[in-house]
Amino acid sequence: MHVEPDAREATRERTGLVERMRAVLLRAELAPPPEEALRHPAAAEAVHTAQHALRSGALGQERRATLSARLGALTAPSGGPAEPAGHLRRSLARALRSLPAPRSDGPPRTAATAEWTGREREVLADALALLAAAWPRSAAEIRETVAEVALLEGNAIDGYTDFAVHGAIFLNRVRLTPGDDGLPAAVRCAEAVLHEATHTRCNAAAVAQPFLLPERASGEGGAGAGAGAPLLVATPLRADPRPLSGLFQQTVVLARIVCLYERLDQSGAAVARRRERVTASARQAVHTLAEHEHSLTPRGGSVLASCAVVAEGGR
């Protein structure tokens, strides 16, 4: 994987992931659906559930029946807007549990999966068309990477991905509206799609060939989590400290967003201002990650180097 998108490489990674998913289902004595249906984020959720259960022994009859019914109902994902569904609601519940505790004097935290309006569908279509025109390689990779786009409402989460429903990206509906800084709705949405699609690509790529050495590659922890807790670092896009894996993905995301705005550079002052802010964040991410370069695999180091070139204006 590199900063420059690569649809063929993304397809190979997705194929490898589907093969792993099929193997888990067979071990769990569950009939895998057709390959295209295995791309559905709900299939990823069923596989994660089965894998977790297998660690404790065989699946119980009731759970097997539930998972079998879910898998049997799946079809190929649309690649576009997805209406609220069980796997998306369960993912959001997990995401909310992972957030830091809210401030006692802050506003109530709200979040829900939402239905798409006709106008929001138009904005998403415009954003994808903008990506196809400005950066065709990015649009091609997104078509291979994103299986469905879920809509969120509420103030808790702007957007996220969840490997347990791999292929789904979650966007808050405010990211489909014009920005207070003058950015058009389609530009904001294009950035959001690229952001979350890049996380999705990173997740699949890391399964095939990790970016971080094993002791830093995964895990959730916090200050005072005890011996062996993963390193937590400050990142440009989150107020709470994140594992090094989170910083790595943010670095790639920011570098790609810089590349997008370079391609939109003639689109007005608001785009230029946004490019400057994102570039500053990319430099911060690169510099912080470089301090922990010893924790990267050779592949991770190569990706960091390409991000550094972008952040320092070398493209």
N, C-alpha and C positions, 0 to 999 in steps of 0.2 A: 504494500500500500504506500501511496505517496500523496502529496498535496494535490497533484493533478489527478482528477477522477479517472477511473478505468472501469468501464462497464464489463469488459471481458473478465477481468480479475474478480470483480464483484460477483459475477455469475459463477465462477469456479468456487469461490468461497461459499456461496449460497448452496451450491450442489453438494459440497462437502458437509455442510451443516445438515442438509436434508438427509444425507446418508447416515449421519450420526443419530438423527431423530428416529429414522426408521429402525435402526439397530436397538435403540432403547425400547421402542414399542414392541418389537419382537421378543425381547427379553421379558417384557411384562405380559407377554401372551395377548397382546392387543393387535388387531389387524390394522396395518398402516393404510391410510387412504391413498389415493393416487398422488403422484409427485406434486402436481400443481396445487392440490388441496393441502399438502404438507407445508406449502409456503404460507398458509393462513396463520395469522398470529394466534388464533385459538388452538391450532395444532401444536404450536410451540408451548402453550400453557399446559396442554394435556401431557406433552412429553416431560415437561418439568415436574408435573405432579406425579407422573409414573416413576420418574427417576428418583424423586425424593422418597416415594414409598418403597422402592426396591432396596434402598439403603437399610431399611428396617426389616426386610424380608419380602415375601411375595405380596402382591396386591390382594386385598380382600375382594370378595365377590361383588359386594355392593359398589365399591369404588371402580372396579373393572367395568361393571355395567354402565356406570355414569360416564366414564371416559370413552367407552366404546360408542355410546350414543352420541356424544359430542363429536367424536371423530367421524362417525358415519354421516353426520349431517353437513359436513364441510364441503364447500366447493372452492374453486380457485378464487383468490382474493381479487378485488376490483382494481387495486392500486390507487384508488381515489377516496372520496369522502366515505366514512363509515358512520352509520347511526349507532347510538348507544347499544351495547350488547354486554352479555355477562362477563366475557373475558376482559373487556375494556373497563367495566366498573370494578372488577376485582383488582385489576392493575392499578387503577387510581387509588383504591383503598390502601394498597401496599405503598404507593408513593407518598400518600399522606402520613402514613405511620413512620416513614423514614425522615420526615422533615424535623428540624430542630423544634423544640417546644416554643410556642408563640409567646411573645411578651404579654405579661399580665395586663398592661395598660394599652395594648394594641387593639386593632379592630378584630372582630371575630373572623376566623379562618373559614373560607367557603370554597368548595370545589365540587364539580359534578360533570359527568359526561353530558354533552348537549347535542341536540338535533341541529342539522345544518339548515340554514335558510337558503332560498334561491340566490340571494345576493352573495352570500358567503361562498357558495359553490362557484359563482362567477369570478370572485376574487381569487380563489384557489386556481381556477383554470387560467386566469390572466397571469398569475405568478408562475405557473409551470410553463406557459408560453414565453414569458420573459426569460426564464432560465434557458429554454430551448434556443432562443434567439441570441442571447448574450453569451452563453457558455454551453454549447451543445454537449460537450463531454460530461458536464455535470448533470444535465437533464437525462442523458442516456444512463448514467450510473444510478440516478434516483429511480428510474423505471425498473431497474433490476433489484433495487434495494428495498424500496418502500412498498409494502403490500396493502396498507390502508392508512388513511389519515383520520384520526379521531379528534373531535372538537371538545374543548373544555370551556367551562364558564366558572366564574368565581375569582377570588383574589389570591388564592393560595399558590398556584402553580402557573407559570407562563407557558411551559411546554416541557416535555421530557420523552425519553424512550425507556423501555423496560425489556430486558433480554428475555424475561419470562413470557412476553408476548412479542417475540422478535418479529420485526417487519412492520409493526404498528408505530406510527409517530403521533404524538399528542400535541396539539396546538391550542392555546387559549384563543378564544374568538377575538380578543382585543388585538391580536397580531394580524388580523384580517381587516383592520381599520386604518385610516390615515393616522400618522403620528403627529404629536404636538410639535415635533421638530420640522414638519413639512414633508416628511417622507410619504409618498403615495402608498395606498393600501397594498397594491400588487408588489411593490418593492419590499415592504415590510414582511409580507407573507412569503415572498421568495427567499428572503434571508432566513426566516423561521424554518421553512421546509429544508433548505440546505443545511442549516444547523442540526436539526434532528436527524436528517438522513445521514449526515456524516457520523453522528454517534452510532447509528445503526450499522453503517459500514465498518466502523472501528470494532464494534462488538463481534461481527462475523469474522473480520480479519484476524482478530486476536485469538479466536478459537483455532484457526489454521496455523498461525505462527505468532506467538506472544510478542508484545512490544516491551514488556517489563520482565525482569527476572522473577523467579517464582516467589521469593519472599516478599515482593512488592506488588505482585500481579493482581491480587484481589483482596477482598475482606473489607469489612466495615468496622470502624472503631471510633473512639473519641478520646478526648483528653481524660487521662486517668483510667483508660480501659484495661490497663494492666500490662504485664510483660508480654512481649510478642505482638502487641497491637500494631497495626499498620501505621506507617508514617502519615501524618496529616499535614497538609500545606495550604497556604493561602492561594486562592485562585482569582482571576479577574472577574468571573461571572457568578460567583457564589459568595455570600457573606460568611457562611460557615466553612471552616477548614475541610478540605476534601482529601481522600486518599490520592496517592500519586497517579493512579490510573485515571482518576477524574481530571487531574491537571493535564495529563497527557492528551486525553480526548479533547479537552477545552482548547489546547494549543492547536490541534489539527483543525478543529471547528473554526477558530478565529482566523487561521491562515487561509482557509478556504473562503471565508466571508470577505477577507481583504481582497482575494482574487476576484470575487464577484463584483465588488465595488470598483475595482480597477476597470472592469469591463463595462461598468455603468457610469464611468467617470464624466461623460458628457451630459449627464441627465439632470444637472442643476446643482444649486448650492447645497440643498439638503443632503443630497447623495455625497457630495464632497465632504461635508462636515461629518457625516456618519462614517465615511471611510477613514477619516483622521482618528476618530474615537476608537474604531475597531482596530486600526493599526497600532495604536498605543497599547491597547489591551493585549494584542498579539505579542508585542515586544515584551511586555511584562510576563506573559505566560512562558515565552521562550527563555527569558533570563532565569526565571524560577526553575523551570524544568532542567536547564543546563546545569544548575547547581547540584542536581541529583542524577546526572548523566550516568554515573556508575551503576545505577539501578536499572538502566535500559539494556535490552538485548541489542545486538548489532542492528537488527531491523528497526527497533525503536530509535536507536541513535541516528540511523539514516533518515527516518521520518522527521526527527527533531531538526536535523541539518537542513532539510528542505523547507521546514516551517521558518527557520531562522532567515533563510534567503528571502522569503516572502515578507516577513516582518520588518526586515531591514531595507526593503525597497529594491531588492535585487532582481525582481521579475520584470 
